[in-house]
Amino acid sequence: MIEVPGIAGTPSPFRGSQRVWTLPTAQATTPSIISDQGSGSGKRKRPCTPRALPDGGHLLRDAIDDKVGDLVSFLLLRYHRKEVATKADMLSVLRDYQDLFPVILSQAAECMELVFGIDVKALDSTGLFYVLVNTLGLTYNDLLGGDEESMPMAGLLVNTLSIIFVDGNCAPEEKVWEMLRIMGLYAGMNHFIYGDPRELLTQVWVQAGYLEHRQVPNSDPARYEFLWGPRTYAETTKMKVLEFLAKVHGTTPSAFPDLYEDALQSEKTGPQTRVVARARTRARATARARAGTCARTRAYSRATSNSSSCPN
């Protein structure tokens, strides 16, 4: 368990209460593509976790977990402020555990990516400066605003898009929830980061254009399925999602031939598809803005007894 307190001398993104979550693992937060795609080795190499640390006893592992939490809090603050994170600043956060910086940074970066949808990337080979960018190029975290107390949620979006892609670009709703339950997420719960996951998947991300949630044709009783929405196609690609999954599983995209072929085909038609997707996204935004303008015009007309009306 990782506790994320405020960093000494800086306000915490979690001000008001301390947050606790389980350090995510690749197997628990991303869909398995090894068995589906028949990887040659059948082995999974995943980022460093507490069990992979040098044997120093439970006290050392607990202390390292605390420092991972400190570093995550520090990186979230830098992300909200759109500031570069320096190695020197991160070492000052770790204090007496600076010699374990590579291990702690690896775990913190894994948590930032899988939980919050934020990549921690070194600016150059020196490893002195790090930038914090949205995973897969998705801009959902940006839509939440720059409030330092807001919680980035794109990690769950990345995993949901991955589940849909692995399941043939159209995933039954029950399959999506089966995978999310592995992460400890259930419909109707009040998660301290994601709120109600069902509301996110079936309303918020549908309205934002990241997902489509539709009834399976001729299903009785009604069943539903998820697909990528137009905004997803506009902001990222299947190849980027496959590269993300391959990195998590410690292999290369070509190790999964069916998914790799699908991603390659999508790359060939991608530019045209993304242009259409962006057009649809802009059209939705324009329609919402126009609807809001019309509503305000009608309200003003009623208030002033003006006879003018807003066109449909």
TAWOLIN-V83294 format. One record per residue. N is the residue number from 0. PHI is phi in radians with two decimals (none if undefined). OMEGA is omega in whole degrees, 0 to 359 (none if undefined). D_CENTER is the distance of its C-alpha to the mean C-alpha in whole Angstrom. Layout:
BEGIN
N PHI OMEGA D_CENTER
N PHI OMEGA D_CENTER
END
This chain:
BEGIN
0 none 181 20
1 -2.04 177 19
2 -1.74 184 20
3 -1.98 177 19
4 -1.48 174 22
5 -1.28 177 23
6 -1.41 182 24
7 -0.97 177 28
8 1.54 180 29
9 -2.32 176 25
10 -1.22 181 24
11 -1.59 173 21
12 -1.07 182 18
13 -1.84 183 18
14 -0.95 177 22
15 1.87 176 24
16 -2.84 178 23
17 -1.47 184 22
18 -1.82 180 18
19 -2.30 174 18
20 -2.58 178 16
21 -1.48 177 16
22 -0.97 184 15
23 -1.22 173 13
24 -2.05 181 14
25 -1.04 183 14
26 -1.22 185 16
27 -1.56 186 14
28 -2.13 177 11
29 -2.33 181 11
30 -1.15 179 14
31 -1.30 177 17
32 -2.05 181 18
33 -1.19 184 21
34 -1.20 182 24
35 -1.19 188 23
36 -1.81 175 24
37 1.20 177 26
38 -1.05 186 25
39 -1.08 185 29
40 -1.45 182 28
41 1.32 181 26
42 -1.80 179 25
43 -2.00 173 22
44 -1.86 184 21
45 -2.16 180 18
46 -1.01 184 17
47 -1.06 175 20
48 -2.22 180 20
49 -0.96 181 23
50 -1.22 181 25
51 -1.56 181 25
52 -1.32 174 26
53 -1.00 185 30
54 -1.19 179 32
55 -2.22 179 33
56 1.55 183 33
57 -1.14 181 31
58 -1.10 179 31
59 -1.15 180 30
60 -1.12 178 27
61 -1.11 180 26
62 -1.14 179 27
63 -1.16 176 24
64 -1.02 178 22
65 -1.06 181 23
66 -1.23 174 23
67 -1.07 178 19
68 -1.08 177 18
69 -1.04 183 20
70 -1.20 177 19
71 -1.06 179 15
72 -1.06 178 17
73 -1.08 182 18
74 -1.18 177 16
75 -1.10 178 14
76 -1.11 178 17
77 -1.11 179 17
78 -1.10 180 14
79 -1.07 181 15
80 -1.52 181 19
81 0.96 181 18
82 -1.97 175 20
83 -1.28 175 20
84 -1.69 180 20
85 -1.70 177 23
86 -1.07 180 24
87 -1.07 179 27
88 -1.14 181 25
89 -1.16 177 23
90 -1.12 178 26
91 -1.18 176 28
92 -1.22 184 25
93 -1.34 177 26
94 0.92 187 30
95 -1.31 183 32
96 -2.03 183 29
97 -1.12 180 29
98 -1.19 178 30
99 -1.77 183 27
100 -0.93 182 25
101 -1.04 181 23
102 -1.18 182 22
103 -1.17 178 21
104 -1.11 179 19
105 -1.06 180 18
106 -1.21 179 16
107 -1.12 179 15
108 -1.14 177 13
109 -1.09 180 12
110 -1.14 179 11
111 -1.03 182 9
112 -1.29 188 7
113 -1.36 183 6
114 -1.60 188 6
115 -1.88 180 5
116 1.26 181 3
117 -2.22 178 7
118 -1.60 174 10
119 -1.80 187 13
120 -2.14 175 16
121 -1.23 181 20
122 -1.24 179 21
123 -2.68 185 24
124 -1.23 181 26
125 -1.26 181 27
126 1.21 181 24
127 -1.61 183 25
128 -2.33 182 23
129 -2.29 176 19
130 -1.89 182 17
131 -2.04 186 13
132 -2.21 182 11
133 -1.23 178 8
134 -1.06 178 7
135 1.14 182 9
136 1.39 180 10
137 -1.22 185 8
138 -1.81 184 10
139 -1.05 179 8
140 -1.02 180 8
141 -1.16 181 12
142 -1.20 182 13
143 -1.38 179 13
144 1.59 185 16
145 -1.69 180 17
146 -1.06 183 18
147 -1.17 179 18
148 -1.67 178 17
149 -1.30 184 14
150 -1.86 175 11
151 -1.02 186 8
152 -2.14 187 6
153 -1.20 177 3
154 -1.05 178 2
155 -1.18 178 5
156 -1.11 179 5
157 -1.03 181 4
158 -1.18 178 7
159 -1.14 177 9
160 -1.11 178 9
161 -1.15 178 10
162 -1.05 181 12
163 -1.11 181 14
164 -1.10 181 15
165 -1.11 183 16
166 -1.55 175 18
167 1.57 176 20
168 1.26 179 18
169 -2.70 188 19
170 -1.88 174 18
171 -1.00 182 20
172 -1.00 181 19
173 -1.14 178 20
174 -1.20 179 19
175 -1.08 181 15
176 -1.22 175 16
177 -1.06 179 18
178 -1.23 181 15
179 -1.21 177 13
180 -1.11 176 16
181 -1.09 178 16
182 -1.48 181 13
183 1.45 182 16
184 -1.91 182 14
185 -2.33 177 17
186 -1.10 177 18
187 1.56 179 20
188 -1.32 176 19
189 -2.00 182 18
190 -1.33 187 15
191 -1.21 175 15
192 -1.77 190 11
193 -1.67 184 11
194 1.20 177 14
195 -1.51 181 15
196 -1.01 180 13
197 -1.10 178 16
198 -1.11 178 16
199 -1.07 187 12
200 -1.28 189 13
201 -1.68 181 16
202 -2.18 188 17
203 -1.06 183 14
204 -1.32 173 12
205 -1.22 180 15
206 -1.14 178 17
207 -1.35 178 14
208 1.56 180 15
209 -1.44 181 12
210 -2.29 166 13
211 -2.01 181 17
212 -2.23 188 18
213 -2.35 178 22
214 -1.33 176 25
215 -1.18 182 26
216 -0.96 175 30
217 1.10 179 33
218 -1.45 179 31
219 -2.58 5 33
220 -1.19 187 32
221 -1.07 172 29
222 -2.11 185 26
223 -2.24 181 23
224 -2.49 179 20
225 -1.96 173 17
226 -2.34 172 16
227 -1.17 175 14
228 -1.63 184 15
229 -1.08 180 17
230 -1.19 176 14
231 -1.08 179 12
232 -1.10 180 15
233 -1.30 188 16
234 -1.81 183 13
235 -2.51 181 12
236 -2.40 176 15
237 -1.11 180 15
238 -1.13 178 16
239 -1.12 178 13
240 -1.13 179 11
241 -1.14 177 14
242 -1.09 176 15
243 -1.07 181 11
244 -1.12 180 13
245 -1.12 179 16
246 -1.10 180 15
247 -1.06 182 14
248 -1.59 175 17
249 1.21 180 19
250 -2.52 181 21
251 -2.06 181 21
252 -0.98 183 20
253 -1.20 178 23
254 -1.22 181 24
255 -2.13 192 22
256 -1.01 182 25
257 -1.14 179 24
258 -1.15 180 20
259 -1.13 179 22
260 -1.14 178 24
261 -1.06 181 22
262 -1.14 178 20
263 -1.10 178 23
264 -1.09 179 25
265 -1.17 178 22
266 -1.11 181 22
267 -1.19 181 26
268 -1.75 187 25
269 -1.01 183 22
270 -0.95 179 23
271 -1.14 180 25
272 -1.09 181 22
273 -1.22 177 20
274 -1.10 178 23
275 -1.11 181 24
276 -1.12 178 20
277 -1.12 178 20
278 -1.09 179 24
279 -1.14 179 22
280 -1.10 178 20
281 -1.11 180 22
282 -1.10 178 25
283 -1.10 180 23
284 -1.11 179 22
285 -1.13 180 26
286 -1.11 179 27
287 -1.12 179 25
288 -1.13 180 27
289 -1.14 179 30
290 -1.11 178 30
291 -1.14 178 30
292 -1.12 179 32
293 -1.08 181 35
294 -1.11 179 34
295 -1.17 179 35
296 -1.12 180 38
297 -1.11 179 39
298 -1.11 179 39
299 -1.13 181 41
300 -1.09 179 43
301 -1.12 183 44
302 -1.17 184 44
303 -1.80 182 47
304 1.00 178 49
305 -1.39 184 48
306 -1.50 181 49
307 -1.18 180 46
308 -2.24 179 43
309 -1.65 181 40
310 -1.12 178 40
311 -1.31 none 37
END
